[in-house]
Amino acid sequence: MKRLLFLPLFAALTCQGQEASKKEVFWSFRQPVNVSPPAVKNASWPLSIVDRHVLAAQEKNGLSPAKPAEARVLVRRLFFALCGLPPSAEIVEHWQREIGPDLNQTAIAALVDSLLKSPRFGEHWGQHWLDVARFAESTGGDANGIHPYAWRYRDYVIDSLNADKAFDRFIREQIAGDLLPISSDKEWAQNLVATGFLAVGQKLVGEVEDRKFHADLVDEQIDATTRAFLGLTAACARCHDHKTDPIPQADYYALAAIFRNTETHYGLIKAQSRQYSTLLDVTGMGLSAGRDALTAQQLAEMKAEQEATAQKMDDIMRTIRGGDGVTRAMLRRSRTQRDQSEALMQSYDAQGNPLTLIMGVQDRDAPLETRILERGELDKPGALVSAGFLRALHPGSTPPTLRLREGSGRLQFADWLASPRNPLTARVIANRTWHWLFGQGLVRTVDDFGATGDKPTHPELLDHLALRLIEQKWSLKALIRELVLTRTWQQASTFDAEDFERDPDNVFLWRMSPRRLEAEAVRDAMLAVSGKLDLTRPAKPLIAAAGEGTVGQAVFEPEIRKIAAPVRSVYLPRVRSVLPEMMELYDAPDASNVMGARETTTVPLQALHALNSAFVREQAEAFATRLGKLTVFEQLDHAWLSAFGRPPTAKERELANAFSFEMEAQNQASTSREAALIAFAHSLLCAAEFTVID
């Protein structure tokens, strides 16, 4: 592995001004502009510039904001929005007293600051970014091979968000971390892990033709990078000029020239994928290996297994050369066993110490030329192109020219993406942040800021947020804090018929829209209220229990699905097409593409799963055990506060007491009372309110 030196960005890029085109520039390609906050009639309502923009749009459309949310509602909303977990009953009561009926903003800010400092923040918001990064622990596609080291990128994302890493730095590390200046070997190894962004995408590793595989790999990297950071579908220009956006085919291949000169290291077993690759070895650079060292006996057994499988394969090949036939299944199985044992052996040193292996990218030693392909066909090469950027983002001027001494140009590309002068990058992540907090972005199509996407509902507000993010040194935590401390975010979800008639989709934010929890938050909340949630990050990747190889050949779905641990759901195995059951039911993405906005469905299977799942039943039993330690008078309040963040209503108390009385009347045995408490706890976990943020 080598470290390459590049010319500084401003020496490498040269811009020459020219007359602006008479054609109006598309809104997202214009530089963000800060305008004066709009005037509003209800001047006492806004707490911030954000509120002024929102209220001005409401007043213009004949709408009025909802009343403020109750303190307990706000506490639960903040916990789920920032950490993806429910507050305990005691915490709800504490912060309800601190915040008070008038919503003490100092107390709310103190709660927000404590949640932003929690390690739980990075786990929850890390999952948001992992959706965008199409993170998974397998290749997907035609031969679904396991990625046993993808977990390093997941942990990198979580740690980066907890550390409030500047988003422009976050971009540079994921696109060109291996090329950034460093102060230590450990920093370089960590930066290499960050480039896993380019390695974790879906791959068709069963592809026979090498050129086709690598062209598809580059296409996937272009698509993921431009969607994630720019909100553009640049990959649509692979076969022809983009149909709706000003992205010519030449610009696509200018980006392809960057990624074609980048080697992607993702690592697969040779026998089970035609397109396998190596991993990057960073042993001794300060990262955890993620596995234990072998004992002398284990090492000896591993060597013996490797020799035995190699000998078996040699015997089969001699049989074939001798004219005797063997079944294809036998040949495939023997080759797989040999390659598995060889790969396992190569992941340890001679003393049985585990090597530290990672997925990531590096520049090619020998550069490849890139030509425009007519209709995207490999056998129809056209004009030679150099590495470059998207010209549409430089209206009215000559686009930057990438001048390289050596290497791919990824570092300059990363600098271009992360530049405050890039009109899209800050807008796109500010809009994603708004979407993750409000349930819908100011631009609804969060992954598409092009002509086929939606226009912003509040364009001046979006520009303000983008510029504010840059002003605050690209701090996502600062932006999140600013948004949750607005009147807009602190509104109640109260329904108003007249406002609904004018704005049924709540485009102008006249109330806080109720939202269903994400799949991970549903599962984590059940574990939390049951008291069984383990907040420790797994020391070893859970996917390791399933083994290594291709799903359906060496690794089998039942083995993957039965992997269970009471840890946060972000740490569960993420194998494409084999997601955990609750993740599938509650709309977790399959990671085939960038997914900035999840679908939200309501289907009967969700209710049936809650009623019949062994997992939900176990959490209900543990929840009931916790309730059983309280007095009869304490149980109802504690149960409702834990599950819903509120005390029960008078009617709910009446029904719960009647249910308990009836169960005890049928049988006075303590087991019957225990069963009644379990049924009661189970009913709360099955309630729709449990999975909704009000």
C-alpha positions as CSV (number, residue, x, y, z in Angstrom):
1,M,0.0,0.0,0.0
2,K,1.4,3.4,-0.9
3,R,0.5,7.0,0.0
4,L,0.3,9.4,-2.9
5,L,1.0,13.1,-3.0
6,F,-1.3,15.4,-4.9
7,L,-1.1,19.1,-5.8
8,P,-3.2,21.2,-3.4
9,L,-6.7,21.8,-4.6
10,F,-6.4,25.4,-5.4
11,A,-3.2,24.8,-7.4
12,A,-4.8,21.8,-9.2
13,L,-8.1,23.5,-10.1
14,T,-8.1,26.5,-12.5
15,C,-11.3,28.4,-13.2
16,Q,-11.8,30.9,-16.0
17,G,-14.9,33.2,-15.9
18,Q,-17.1,33.6,-18.9
19,E,-20.4,35.3,-19.6
20,A,-23.4,33.6,-17.9
21,S,-25.8,31.7,-20.0
22,K,-29.0,33.6,-20.8
23,K,-30.9,30.4,-19.8
24,E,-32.1,30.5,-16.2
25,V,-30.0,28.3,-14.0
26,F,-31.8,25.5,-12.3
27,W,-32.5,26.3,-8.6
28,S,-30.2,23.6,-7.0
29,F,-27.2,24.6,-9.2
30,R,-27.3,28.2,-8.0
31,Q,-25.2,29.2,-5.0
32,P,-27.2,29.4,-1.7
33,V,-28.2,33.0,-0.8
34,N,-29.0,34.3,2.6
35,V,-32.0,36.6,2.6
36,S,-33.3,38.8,5.4
37,P,-35.8,36.9,7.6
38,P,-39.3,37.5,6.4
39,A,-41.7,39.7,8.3
40,V,-44.5,38.0,10.2
41,K,-47.7,39.2,11.8
42,N,-47.4,37.0,14.9
43,A,-44.0,38.4,15.9
44,S,-44.2,36.8,19.4
45,W,-44.3,33.2,18.1
46,P,-40.9,32.7,16.4
47,L,-37.9,31.7,18.5
48,S,-35.5,31.7,15.6
49,I,-34.9,32.6,11.9
50,V,-36.2,29.1,11.1
51,D,-39.5,29.9,12.8
52,R,-39.8,33.2,10.9
53,H,-39.5,31.4,7.5
54,V,-42.0,28.8,8.5
55,L,-44.5,31.2,10.0
56,A,-44.3,33.5,7.0
57,A,-45.2,30.7,4.7
58,Q,-48.1,29.6,7.0
59,E,-49.5,33.1,7.2
60,K,-49.2,33.5,3.4
61,N,-51.3,30.3,3.0
62,G,-53.9,31.1,5.6
63,L,-52.6,28.7,8.2
64,S,-51.7,29.0,11.9
65,P,-49.3,27.0,13.9
66,A,-50.5,24.4,16.4
67,K,-50.1,24.9,20.1
68,P,-46.9,23.8,21.8
69,A,-46.5,20.1,22.6
70,E,-46.8,19.1,26.2
71,A,-43.6,18.6,28.1
72,R,-43.8,14.8,28.4
73,V,-44.6,14.6,24.6
74,L,-41.6,16.7,23.9
75,V,-39.3,14.6,26.1
76,R,-40.3,11.3,24.4
77,R,-40.0,13.0,20.9
78,L,-36.5,14.2,21.7
79,F,-35.3,10.8,23.0
80,F,-36.5,9.0,19.9
81,A,-35.4,11.7,17.4
82,L,-31.9,12.0,18.8
83,C,-31.2,8.6,20.3
84,G,-33.8,6.2,18.9
85,L,-34.8,5.0,22.4
86,P,-37.6,5.7,24.8
87,P,-37.0,7.6,28.0
88,S,-37.6,5.6,31.2
89,A,-40.6,6.4,33.4
90,E,-38.4,8.2,35.9
91,I,-36.7,10.3,33.2
92,V,-40.0,11.4,31.8
93,E,-41.2,12.6,35.2
94,H,-37.9,14.3,35.9
95,W,-37.8,16.3,32.7
96,Q,-41.5,17.0,32.7
97,R,-40.9,18.8,36.0
98,E,-37.8,20.6,34.7
99,I,-39.4,21.8,31.5
100,G,-42.8,22.6,33.0
101,P,-46.1,23.5,31.3
102,D,-44.7,26.7,29.8
103,L,-41.8,24.8,28.0
104,N,-38.7,26.3,29.7
105,Q,-36.3,26.6,26.8
106,T,-33.3,26.5,29.1
107,A,-34.3,23.1,30.4
108,I,-35.2,21.8,26.9
109,A,-31.7,22.9,25.7
110,A,-30.1,21.1,28.7
111,L,-31.9,17.9,27.7
112,V,-31.0,18.3,24.1
113,D,-27.3,18.8,25.0
114,S,-27.3,15.7,27.2
115,L,-28.8,13.6,24.4
116,L,-26.4,14.9,21.8
117,K,-23.5,13.9,24.1
118,S,-24.9,10.4,24.5
119,P,-23.2,7.5,22.7
120,R,-26.7,6.5,21.7
121,F,-26.9,9.5,19.4
122,G,-24.3,8.1,17.0
123,E,-25.9,4.7,17.0
124,H,-29.3,6.2,15.9
125,W,-28.0,8.9,13.5
126,G,-25.4,6.5,12.3
127,Q,-28.2,4.3,11.0
128,H,-29.6,7.2,9.1
129,W,-26.3,7.7,7.3
130,L,-25.9,3.9,6.8
131,D,-29.2,4.0,4.8
132,V,-27.7,6.6,2.6
133,A,-24.4,4.7,2.3
134,R,-26.3,1.5,1.3
135,F,-24.4,-0.3,4.0
136,A,-24.7,-4.1,4.1
137,E,-22.5,-7.0,5.1
138,S,-22.9,-8.9,1.8
139,T,-22.5,-8.2,-1.9
140,G,-26.1,-8.9,-2.8
141,G,-26.8,-9.4,-6.5
142,D,-26.2,-12.7,-8.3
143,A,-23.9,-14.3,-5.8
144,N,-24.6,-12.9,-2.3
145,G,-21.2,-13.2,-0.7
146,I,-20.6,-12.2,3.0
147,H,-18.5,-9.2,3.8
148,P,-17.0,-10.2,7.2
149,Y,-15.2,-6.9,7.7
150,A,-17.9,-4.4,6.6
151,W,-18.7,-3.8,10.3
152,R,-15.6,-1.5,10.5
153,Y,-17.2,1.1,8.3
154,R,-20.4,0.9,10.3
155,D,-18.5,1.6,13.6
156,Y,-16.6,4.4,11.8
157,V,-19.8,6.1,10.9
158,I,-21.2,5.8,14.5
159,D,-18.0,7.1,16.1
160,S,-17.7,10.0,13.6
161,L,-21.3,11.2,14.4
162,N,-20.7,10.8,18.1
163,A,-17.5,12.9,17.8
164,D,-19.4,15.5,15.7
165,K,-16.9,15.2,12.9
166,A,-17.2,18.1,10.5
167,F,-19.3,16.9,7.6
168,D,-16.9,18.2,5.0
169,R,-14.2,16.2,6.7
170,F,-16.6,13.2,6.8
171,I,-17.0,13.5,3.0
172,R,-13.2,13.7,2.4
173,E,-12.5,10.6,4.5
174,Q,-15.1,8.5,2.8
175,I,-14.1,9.4,-0.7
176,A,-10.3,9.8,-0.3
177,G,-9.3,9.0,3.3
178,D,-6.3,7.0,2.1
179,L,-4.9,10.1,0.4
180,L,-5.4,12.6,3.2
181,P,-2.4,14.0,5.2
182,I,-1.9,12.0,8.4
183,S,0.0,12.2,11.7
184,S,0.1,8.5,12.6
185,D,-0.3,5.0,11.2
186,K,-3.5,4.7,13.3
187,E,-5.0,7.8,11.6
188,W,-4.2,6.4,8.2
189,A,-5.8,3.0,9.0
190,Q,-8.9,4.8,10.3
191,N,-9.1,6.9,7.1
192,L,-8.8,3.7,5.1
193,V,-11.8,2.2,7.0
194,A,-13.7,5.4,6.0
195,T,-13.2,4.6,2.3
196,G,-15.4,1.5,2.9
197,F,-18.2,3.8,1.7
198,L,-17.0,3.0,-1.8
199,A,-16.6,-0.7,-1.1
200,V,-19.8,-1.7,0.6
201,G,-22.2,-1.3,-2.3
202,Q,-24.0,-4.1,-4.2
203,K,-21.8,-6.0,-6.6
204,L,-22.5,-8.6,-9.3
205,V,-19.6,-10.8,-8.3
206,G,-20.8,-13.7,-10.5
207,E,-20.1,-11.6,-13.6
208,V,-17.9,-13.6,-16.1
209,E,-16.5,-10.7,-18.0
210,D,-14.0,-8.6,-15.9
211,R,-14.5,-5.4,-17.9
212,K,-18.2,-5.6,-17.4
213,F,-17.9,-6.2,-13.7
214,H,-15.5,-3.3,-13.2
215,A,-17.6,-0.9,-15.3
216,D,-20.7,-1.9,-13.2
217,L,-18.6,-1.4,-10.0
218,V,-17.6,2.1,-11.1
219,D,-21.2,2.9,-12.1
220,E,-22.4,1.9,-8.6
221,Q,-19.7,4.1,-7.0
222,I,-20.7,7.1,-9.1
223,D,-24.4,6.6,-8.4
224,A,-23.9,6.2,-4.7
225,T,-21.5,9.1,-4.4
226,T,-23.5,11.6,-6.4
227,R,-26.8,10.6,-4.8
228,A,-25.5,10.6,-1.3
229,F,-23.6,13.9,-1.4
230,L,-25.1,15.9,-4.3
231,G,-28.6,14.5,-4.6
232,L,-28.1,13.9,-8.3
233,T,-28.7,10.8,-10.5
234,A,-25.4,11.2,-12.5
235,A,-25.3,7.5,-13.3
236,C,-28.2,8.1,-15.6
237,A,-25.7,9.5,-18.0
238,R,-23.8,6.3,-18.5
239,C,-25.3,5.4,-21.8
240,H,-26.4,8.8,-23.1
241,D,-26.7,12.4,-21.9
242,H,-29.0,12.7,-18.9
243,K,-32.6,13.0,-20.0
244,T,-33.6,15.7,-17.6
245,D,-30.5,17.2,-15.9
246,P,-27.7,19.0,-17.6
247,I,-25.2,16.1,-17.2
248,P,-23.7,15.1,-20.5
249,Q,-22.3,11.6,-21.0
250,A,-18.8,13.1,-21.1
251,D,-19.2,14.3,-17.5
252,Y,-20.2,10.8,-16.4
253,Y,-17.0,9.4,-17.9
254,A,-15.0,12.2,-16.4
255,L,-16.1,10.9,-13.0
256,A,-15.6,7.3,-14.2
257,A,-11.9,8.2,-15.0
258,I,-11.5,8.9,-11.2
259,F,-13.1,5.6,-10.1
260,R,-11.5,3.5,-12.8
261,N,-8.2,4.4,-11.4
262,T,-9.2,3.3,-7.9
263,E,-8.9,-0.3,-6.7
264,T,-11.7,-1.5,-4.5
265,H,-10.8,-4.1,-1.8
266,Y,-13.8,-6.0,-0.6
267,G,-12.5,-9.5,-0.1
268,L,-14.5,-12.7,-1.0
269,I,-13.7,-16.4,-1.1
270,K,-12.3,-17.2,-4.5
271,A,-14.2,-20.4,-5.1
272,Q,-17.6,-18.8,-4.6
273,S,-17.2,-15.6,-6.7
274,R,-15.7,-15.0,-10.1
275,Q,-14.9,-11.4,-9.0
276,Y,-13.1,-11.8,-5.7
277,S,-10.6,-9.3,-4.3
278,T,-8.1,-8.9,-1.5
279,L,-8.6,-7.0,1.7
280,L,-6.3,-4.3,3.1
281,D,-3.9,-5.4,5.9
282,V,-3.4,-2.7,8.6
283,T,-2.1,-5.1,11.3
284,G,-0.1,-3.2,13.9
285,M,-1.6,0.2,13.2
286,G,-3.7,0.4,16.3
287,L,-7.1,-1.0,15.2
288,S,-8.8,-3.9,16.9
289,A,-8.7,-7.1,14.9
290,G,-12.2,-8.0,15.9
291,R,-11.2,-11.6,16.7
292,D,-9.4,-13.5,19.4
293,A,-5.9,-15.0,19.1
294,L,-5.8,-18.8,18.5
295,T,-4.4,-21.2,21.1
296,A,-1.6,-23.5,20.0
297,Q,-4.1,-26.3,19.7
298,Q,-6.6,-24.3,17.6
299,L,-3.8,-23.2,15.3
300,A,-2.6,-26.8,14.9
301,E,-6.2,-27.9,14.1
302,M,-6.6,-25.0,11.6
303,K,-3.4,-26.0,9.8
304,A,-4.5,-29.6,9.7
305,E,-7.9,-28.6,8.3
306,Q,-6.2,-26.5,5.6
307,E,-3.9,-29.4,4.6
308,A,-6.8,-31.9,4.6
309,T,-9.0,-29.7,2.4
310,A,-6.1,-29.0,0.0
311,Q,-5.3,-32.7,-0.2
312,K,-8.9,-33.6,-0.9
313,M,-9.1,-31.0,-3.7
314,D,-5.8,-32.4,-5.2
315,D,-7.3,-35.9,-5.1
316,I,-10.4,-34.8,-6.9
317,M,-8.4,-33.1,-9.6
318,R,-6.2,-36.2,-10.1
319,T,-9.4,-38.2,-10.4
320,I,-10.7,-35.9,-13.1
321,R,-7.4,-35.9,-15.0
322,G,-7.5,-39.7,-14.8
323,G,-10.7,-39.8,-16.7
324,D,-13.1,-40.5,-13.9
325,G,-16.0,-38.3,-13.3
326,V,-17.0,-36.4,-10.2
327,T,-20.2,-34.5,-9.6
328,R,-20.3,-30.8,-10.0
329,A,-21.7,-30.5,-6.4
330,M,-18.7,-32.4,-5.1
331,L,-16.2,-30.3,-7.0
332,R,-17.8,-27.1,-5.8
333,R,-18.1,-28.2,-2.2
334,S,-14.5,-29.3,-2.1
335,R,-13.2,-26.2,-3.7
336,T,-15.3,-24.1,-1.3
337,Q,-13.9,-26.0,1.7
338,R,-10.4,-25.5,0.5
339,D,-10.8,-21.8,-0.1
340,Q,-12.6,-21.3,3.2
341,S,-9.8,-23.0,5.2
342,E,-7.2,-21.2,3.2
343,A,-8.8,-17.8,3.8
344,L,-9.2,-18.5,7.5
345,M,-5.6,-19.5,7.7
346,Q,-4.5,-16.3,5.9
347,S,-6.3,-14.1,8.4
348,Y,-3.9,-15.1,11.2
349,D,-0.1,-14.9,11.4
350,A,2.2,-17.8,12.1
351,Q,1.7,-17.5,15.8
352,G,-2.1,-17.5,15.6
353,N,-2.6,-13.8,16.1
354,P,-5.4,-12.3,14.1
355,L,-4.5,-9.9,11.3
356,T,-6.4,-6.6,11.1
357,L,-8.1,-6.6,7.8
358,I,-10.3,-3.9,6.3
359,M,-12.4,-3.1,3.3
360,G,-11.5,0.1,1.4
361,V,-10.0,1.6,-1.7
362,Q,-6.6,2.8,-3.0
363,D,-5.3,4.3,-6.2
364,R,-4.1,1.9,-8.9
365,D,-0.3,1.6,-9.5
366,A,-0.7,1.8,-13.3
367,P,-3.3,4.4,-14.5
368,L,-6.0,3.3,-16.9
369,E,-7.3,5.5,-19.8
370,T,-11.0,6.2,-20.0
371,R,-13.1,6.6,-23.1
372,I,-16.7,7.5,-23.6
373,L,-18.7,4.4,-24.4
374,E,-21.3,4.7,-27.1
375,R,-24.7,3.7,-25.5
376,G,-22.5,2.4,-22.6
377,E,-21.4,-0.6,-24.6
378,L,-17.9,-1.8,-23.8
379,D,-17.1,-2.7,-27.4
380,K,-17.9,0.8,-28.7
381,P,-15.2,3.1,-27.2
382,G,-15.2,6.7,-28.3
383,A,-13.3,9.8,-27.4
384,L,-10.7,9.8,-24.6
385,V,-11.7,11.7,-21.5
386,S,-9.7,13.0,-18.5
387,A,-10.8,13.0,-14.9
388,G,-13.1,15.8,-14.1
389,F,-16.3,17.1,-12.4
390,L,-19.9,17.9,-13.2
391,R,-20.0,21.1,-15.3
392,A,-23.7,21.8,-14.4
393,L,-22.6,22.8,-10.9
394,H,-20.5,25.7,-12.4
395,P,-23.1,27.7,-14.4
396,G,-21.7,30.9,-16.0
397,S,-18.1,29.8,-15.7
398,T,-15.7,27.3,-17.1
399,P,-15.8,24.2,-14.9
400,P,-12.7,23.4,-12.8
401,T,-10.0,21.5,-14.6
402,L,-8.4,18.6,-12.8
403,R,-4.6,18.6,-13.3
404,L,-2.8,15.5,-11.9
405,R,0.8,14.6,-11.5
406,E,-0.2,11.1,-10.6
407,G,-3.1,9.1,-9.1
408,S,-6.8,9.0,-9.7
409,G,-7.9,12.5,-8.7
410,R,-10.1,11.2,-5.9
411,L,-8.6,13.7,-3.4
412,Q,-9.4,16.6,-5.6
413,F,-12.9,15.2,-6.3
414,A,-13.4,14.9,-2.5
415,D,-12.3,18.5,-2.0
416,W,-14.7,19.6,-4.8
417,L,-17.6,17.7,-3.1
418,A,-16.8,19.2,0.3
419,S,-16.2,22.7,-0.9
420,P,-18.4,25.4,0.6
421,R,-18.6,26.7,-3.0
422,N,-20.3,23.5,-4.1
423,P,-24.0,24.6,-4.4
424,L,-25.4,21.2,-3.6
425,T,-23.5,19.5,-0.8
426,A,-24.6,21.7,2.1
427,R,-28.1,21.9,0.8
428,V,-28.4,18.1,0.5
429,I,-27.2,17.2,4.0
430,A,-29.2,20.1,5.6
431,N,-32.3,18.8,3.8
432,R,-31.5,15.2,5.0
433,T,-31.2,16.5,8.6
434,W,-34.6,18.2,8.3
435,H,-36.1,15.0,6.9
436,W,-34.8,12.9,9.7
437,L,-36.2,15.3,12.3
438,F,-39.5,16.3,10.7
439,G,-40.3,13.1,8.7
440,Q,-40.1,14.9,5.3
441,G,-37.6,17.1,3.8
442,L,-38.0,20.7,2.6
443,V,-37.2,18.9,-0.7
444,R,-39.3,15.8,-0.4
445,T,-37.1,13.8,-2.8
446,V,-34.1,13.8,-0.5
447,D,-32.0,11.8,-3.0
448,D,-32.9,13.8,-6.1
449,F,-32.3,17.5,-6.4
450,G,-32.5,17.4,-10.1
451,A,-35.4,18.2,-12.5
452,T,-37.3,15.0,-11.7
453,G,-37.2,15.7,-8.0
454,D,-39.4,18.1,-6.0
455,K,-38.7,21.7,-5.6
456,P,-38.1,23.0,-2.1
457,T,-41.2,24.0,-0.2
458,H,-39.2,26.7,1.6
459,P,-36.3,27.6,-0.7
460,E,-35.0,30.5,1.3
461,L,-35.1,28.4,4.5
462,L,-33.1,25.7,2.8
463,D,-30.5,28.1,1.7
464,H,-30.3,29.6,5.2
465,L,-29.8,26.1,6.7
466,A,-27.1,25.2,4.2
467,L,-25.2,28.4,4.9
468,R,-25.7,28.1,8.6
469,L,-24.2,24.6,8.5
470,I,-21.1,25.9,6.7
471,E,-20.9,28.9,9.2
472,Q,-21.0,26.4,12.1
473,K,-18.0,24.6,10.6
474,W,-20.2,21.8,9.1
475,S,-21.3,20.6,12.6
476,L,-24.4,18.4,12.2
477,K,-25.0,18.4,16.0
478,A,-25.1,22.2,16.0
479,L,-27.7,22.1,13.1
480,I,-29.8,19.5,14.8
481,R,-29.7,21.4,18.1
482,E,-30.8,24.6,16.3
483,L,-33.7,22.8,14.7
484,V,-35.1,21.0,17.7
485,L,-35.0,24.2,19.7
486,T,-37.5,25.9,17.3
487,R,-41.1,26.5,17.9
488,T,-41.8,24.6,14.6
489,W,-40.3,21.4,15.9
490,Q,-41.9,21.8,19.3
491,Q,-45.4,22.0,18.0
492,A,-48.1,19.5,19.1
493,S,-49.5,17.1,16.6
494,T,-53.0,18.4,17.2
495,F,-55.3,18.0,14.3
496,D,-57.1,21.0,12.9
497,A,-59.8,20.5,10.3
498,E,-59.5,23.9,8.7
499,D,-55.7,23.8,8.4
500,F,-56.0,20.2,7.1
501,E,-58.4,21.3,4.5
502,R,-55.9,23.9,3.2
503,D,-52.8,21.8,3.6
504,P,-53.5,18.1,4.0
505,D,-49.9,17.0,3.5
506,N,-48.6,19.5,6.1
507,V,-46.3,21.0,3.6
508,F,-46.3,24.3,5.6
509,L,-45.7,22.6,9.0
510,W,-48.8,23.9,10.8
511,R,-48.4,21.0,13.2
512,M,-45.9,18.2,14.0
513,S,-46.8,15.2,11.9
514,P,-47.1,11.9,13.9
515,R,-44.6,9.3,12.7
516,R,-44.1,5.6,13.0
517,L,-40.8,4.6,14.5
518,E,-38.1,3.1,12.3
519,A,-37.7,-0.6,12.4
520,E,-34.6,-0.4,14.6
521,A,-36.3,1.9,17.1
522,V,-39.3,-0.4,17.4
523,R,-37.1,-3.3,18.3
524,D,-34.8,-1.3,20.5
525,A,-37.7,0.3,22.4
526,M,-39.1,-3.2,23.2
527,L,-35.7,-4.2,24.6
528,A,-35.5,-0.9,26.5
529,V,-38.8,-1.2,28.3
530,S,-38.2,-4.8,29.1
531,G,-34.9,-4.0,30.7
532,K,-33.0,-6.4,28.5
533,L,-31.3,-3.9,26.2
534,D,-27.5,-4.3,26.3
535,L,-26.0,-0.9,25.4
536,T,-22.5,-2.3,25.0
537,R,-21.1,-2.4,21.4
538,P,-20.4,-6.1,20.4
539,A,-16.7,-6.8,20.7
540,K,-16.9,-9.0,17.7
541,P,-19.1,-8.7,14.6
542,L,-22.3,-10.7,15.0
543,I,-22.2,-11.8,11.3
544,A,-19.1,-13.9,12.1
545,A,-21.3,-16.5,13.7
546,A,-22.8,-17.3,10.3
547,G,-19.4,-18.0,8.7
548,E,-17.9,-16.8,5.4
549,G,-18.9,-17.4,1.8
550,T,-21.9,-17.1,-0.4
551,V,-25.4,-17.2,1.0
552,G,-27.1,-20.4,-0.1
553,Q,-23.8,-22.3,-0.6
554,A,-21.5,-21.9,2.4
555,V,-23.7,-19.6,4.5
556,F,-27.4,-20.3,5.0
557,E,-30.3,-18.1,5.7
558,P,-31.6,-19.9,8.8
559,E,-28.1,-19.5,10.3
560,I,-28.1,-15.8,9.7
561,R,-31.7,-15.3,10.9
562,K,-31.1,-17.0,14.2
563,I,-28.3,-14.7,15.1
564,A,-29.7,-12.8,18.0
565,A,-28.3,-10.5,20.7
566,P,-30.0,-7.9,23.0
567,V,-27.9,-5.2,21.5
568,R,-29.0,-2.1,19.5
569,S,-30.4,-3.1,16.1
570,V,-27.7,-1.1,14.2
571,Y,-25.3,-3.9,15.3
572,L,-27.4,-6.8,13.9
573,P,-26.3,-8.6,10.8
574,R,-27.2,-6.7,7.6
575,V,-27.1,-9.3,4.8
576,R,-28.8,-8.2,1.6
577,S,-32.0,-10.1,1.0
578,V,-31.7,-11.7,4.5
579,L,-32.6,-8.9,6.9
580,P,-33.8,-9.7,10.5
581,E,-37.5,-10.4,10.6
582,M,-38.5,-7.2,12.4
583,M,-36.3,-5.1,10.1
584,E,-38.1,-6.4,7.0
585,L,-41.6,-6.0,8.6
586,Y,-41.0,-2.4,9.5
587,D,-39.5,-1.3,6.2
588,A,-35.7,-1.3,6.8
589,P,-34.1,-0.9,3.4
590,D,-32.3,-3.8,1.7
591,A,-29.3,-1.6,1.0
592,S,-29.4,-2.2,-2.8
593,N,-29.4,1.6,-3.4
594,V,-29.0,4.9,-1.6
595,M,-32.0,5.2,0.6
596,G,-32.4,8.7,2.2
597,A,-36.1,8.3,2.9
598,R,-37.5,5.0,4.0
599,E,-41.0,3.8,3.0
600,T,-43.5,3.5,5.9
601,T,-46.1,0.8,5.5
602,T,-48.9,-0.4,7.8
603,V,-49.7,-4.0,7.1
604,P,-51.4,-6.8,9.0
605,L,-48.2,-8.8,9.3
606,Q,-46.8,-6.1,11.7
607,A,-49.7,-6.7,14.1
608,L,-49.5,-10.5,13.7
609,H,-45.8,-10.4,14.4
610,A,-46.3,-8.3,17.6
611,L,-48.9,-10.8,18.8
612,N,-47.1,-14.0,18.0
613,S,-43.4,-13.3,17.8
614,A,-41.3,-15.2,20.4
615,F,-39.1,-12.1,20.6
616,V,-42.0,-9.8,21.5
617,R,-43.3,-12.4,24.0
618,E,-39.9,-12.5,25.7
619,Q,-39.9,-8.7,26.1
620,A,-43.4,-8.8,27.5
621,E,-42.4,-11.3,30.1
622,A,-39.4,-9.3,31.1
623,F,-41.5,-6.1,31.2
624,A,-44.0,-7.9,33.4
625,T,-41.3,-9.0,35.7
626,R,-40.2,-5.4,36.1
627,L,-43.7,-4.3,36.8
628,G,-44.2,-7.2,39.3
629,K,-41.6,-5.6,41.6
630,L,-43.8,-2.5,42.0
631,T,-46.9,-2.1,44.2
632,V,-50.2,-2.5,42.5
633,F,-50.8,1.3,42.7
634,E,-47.5,2.0,41.0
635,Q,-47.8,-0.5,38.2
636,L,-50.2,1.3,35.9
637,D,-48.4,4.6,35.9
638,H,-45.0,3.0,35.4
639,A,-46.2,0.8,32.6
640,W,-47.8,3.7,30.6
641,L,-44.9,6.1,31.2
642,S,-42.4,3.4,30.1
643,A,-44.4,2.4,27.0
644,F,-46.0,5.6,25.9
645,G,-44.3,8.4,27.9
646,R,-47.6,9.4,29.5
647,P,-49.8,8.3,32.5
648,P,-52.9,6.3,31.7
649,T,-56.3,8.1,31.3
650,A,-59.1,7.5,33.7
651,K,-60.7,5.1,31.1
652,E,-57.5,3.2,30.6
653,R,-57.1,2.8,34.4
654,E,-60.7,1.5,34.6
655,L,-60.1,-1.0,31.8
656,A,-56.8,-2.2,33.1
657,N,-58.1,-2.7,36.6
658,A,-61.1,-4.6,35.3
659,F,-58.9,-6.9,33.2
660,S,-56.7,-7.6,36.3
661,F,-59.7,-8.3,38.5
662,E,-61.3,-10.6,36.0
663,M,-58.0,-12.6,35.5
664,E,-57.6,-13.0,39.3
665,A,-61.3,-14.0,39.8
666,Q,-60.8,-16.9,37.4
667,N,-57.9,-18.3,39.3
668,Q,-56.3,-17.1,42.6
669,A,-53.0,-18.8,41.9
670,S,-49.9,-16.7,41.7
671,T,-49.2,-18.1,38.2
672,S,-52.5,-16.7,37.0
673,R,-51.6,-13.3,38.3
674,E,-48.2,-13.5,36.6
675,A,-49.9,-14.5,33.4
676,A,-52.3,-11.6,33.6
677,L,-49.4,-9.2,34.1
678,I,-47.6,-10.7,31.1
679,A,-50.8,-10.4,28.9
680,F,-51.1,-6.8,30.1
681,A,-47.5,-5.9,29.3
682,H,-47.8,-7.7,25.9
683,S,-50.9,-5.6,25.1
684,L,-48.9,-2.4,25.6
685,L,-46.1,-3.5,23.3
686,C,-48.7,-4.4,20.7
687,A,-50.4,-1.0,20.8
688,A,-50.0,1.3,17.8
689,E,-49.1,4.1,20.2
690,F,-46.0,2.2,21.2
691,T,-44.6,2.5,17.7
692,V,-45.6,6.2,17.0
693,I,-43.8,9.4,17.8
694,D,-46.5,12.0,18.6
